[in-house]
Amino acid sequence: MSKWRFWPFGPGYEGGFWYALSKFALIAVFLLIIVVYLRILFGPRGIFREEPERYVQRDKKKSRKNK
């Protein structure tokens, strides 16, 4: 018996329906964690989100120069 028998990322679907479904569920959980992490960092009120006023001021300066 191999010690990697229950490793979830093996090739194929030889483990059966529930084994394959658990693989997809595990991958979905990983993707969901990544999406939530990015949402926290770059979403509304995020840590790395830039201030929108910066772009508004730049656009106002451009419109003044065009007049």
C-alpha positions in Angstrom: 0.0 0.0 0.0 1.4 3.3 -1.0 1.4 6.2 1.5 0.0 8.5 -1.2 -3.1 6.4 -1.7 -5.4 9.3 -0.6 -3.6 12.1 -2.3 -6.4 14.1 -3.9 -4.6 15.3 -7.1 -3.8 12.0 -8.7 -4.7 11.4 -12.4 -8.0 10.0 -13.4 -11.2 9.1 -11.7 -10.3 5.6 -10.5 -11.5 6.3 -7.0 -15.1 6.5 -7.9 -17.8 9.1 -8.0 -17.5 10.4 -4.4 -13.7 10.5 -4.6 -13.8 12.6 -7.8 -16.5 14.8 -6.3 -14.3 15.4 -3.2 -11.4 16.4 -5.6 -13.6 19.0 -7.2 -14.8 20.2 -3.8 -11.3 20.7 -2.5 -10.3 22.6 -5.6 -13.4 24.8 -5.3 -12.5 25.5 -1.7 -9.0 26.6 -2.7 -10.3 28.9 -5.4 -12.9 30.4 -3.0 -10.2 31.2 -0.5 -8.1 32.9 -3.2 -11.2 34.9 -4.4 -12.0 36.0 -0.8 -8.4 37.0 -0.2 -8.2 39.1 -3.3 -11.6 40.7 -2.5 -10.3 41.7 0.9 -7.1 43.1 -0.5 -8.4 44.9 -3.6 -12.2 45.2 -3.1 -14.1 48.1 -1.7 -12.2 49.6 1.3 -9.4 47.1 0.5 -5.9 47.5 1.7 -4.3 48.0 -1.7 -7.1 49.9 -3.4 -6.1 53.3 -4.6 -8.0 56.4 -3.7 -10.6 57.4 -6.4 -10.0 61.1 -5.8 -6.6 60.7 -7.4 -8.2 59.9 -10.7 -10.9 62.6 -10.3 -8.3 65.3 -9.8 -6.3 64.2 -12.8 -9.4 64.2 -15.0 -10.3 67.7 -13.8 -6.9 69.0 -14.7 -7.2 67.5 -18.2 -10.6 69.1 -18.7 -9.3 72.5 -17.6 -6.4 72.4 -20.1 -8.8 71.5 -23.0 -11.0 74.6 -22.3 
